[in-house]
Amino acid sequence: MVGFGAGAGYGGGGHKTADIEVPQARQALDQLKQETAAELGLANYQGYRGDIPSRQNGAVGGHMVRKMIRFAESQLSGGAATGVSATTAQQVRE
């Protein structure tokens, strides 16, 4: 689970970042973030994002959550993952 509670840290840019419960998932989550941002028309969604409106940043996070829920539901039901690229799904499994 990703949390924003008392244990949440701060990233290099002075912005709050979520603690990742499974460190091995960081690469897959970063890939998912890039894919989601690209789908929403936000190219080069890396590094400093202070010039991007909070509404767009929130949209990326919201779409990521929906994809992760679809992925989890699919895995729990024994079906194929949907809404997450094959590369990202493989990284999550590793």
N, C-alpha and C positions, 0 to 999 in steps of 0.2 A: 504494500500500500504506500502511496505517496502522501505525506502529511505536511501540514503547515503549522503544527503545534509548537510547543515549547522547544522541541529539538530541531526545528528548521534552521538551516544555516543561511549565510549570505554569500552570494556569488561574487566574483571578482569585480563586477561593475557596480557594486553597492546595492544590487537588487536582491530581494529575498528569493531563495531557491528552495525547492522541496527536497527533503531527504528521500533518497531512493532506498527502499527496503532491501532490494536485491541488487547489489552493485554491478553484477554481470549484465543487468538489463539496461544500464545507462546507454550503451551504444544503440540498442534497439529503440529506446525511447527517443534518442536524438534523431535517428533515421525516421521514425514515425512523425516527429515534429517537422522535419524537412519535407517529407512527402505531403503532409497535411497542409503546410504553408503553401507549397507549390500548387496543390489542388485549389487553394483559395486565391491564387494569383499573386502570392507574395514570394518573389524570387529572392535568393540569397538571404534567407532567414537565419542568419548566424551572427554571432558576436553582438555588438551593440544594437539594440532595437528601440532606443529611446525616441527615435523619430517616427516610430510607427504608432498610430493611435491605439489607445487601450482597447477600443472596441475590436480592432483587427487582431490584436494579441489574444484577447479573450475568445475570439472566434476560433483561433488555432487551438487553444486549450480545450474548448468545448467540443470541437470536432474530434480531437484526440481521445477525449473521454468516451464519446459515442463509439468510436472505432474499437477502443479497448473493451468496452462492454459487449459489443457484437462478437469480438474475438473470444472473450471469456465464455459467453453464452454458447457459442459454437463449440468450443472445446468441451464444455460441460455436457453438451448434448451428444458429443461424439461425432459431430459433423466437421466439414472443412471450414477453415477460417474464412470469414468474409470481411471486407472493409480494411484489411491489413495486408500489405504486400507480402509475397512469399518470402522475400529476404528478411523482412522485419519479423514475420512469424517464425522463421527458422532461428533467428537470433534470440528470440524469447524462449524458444524450446531448449537452447543450449545452456 
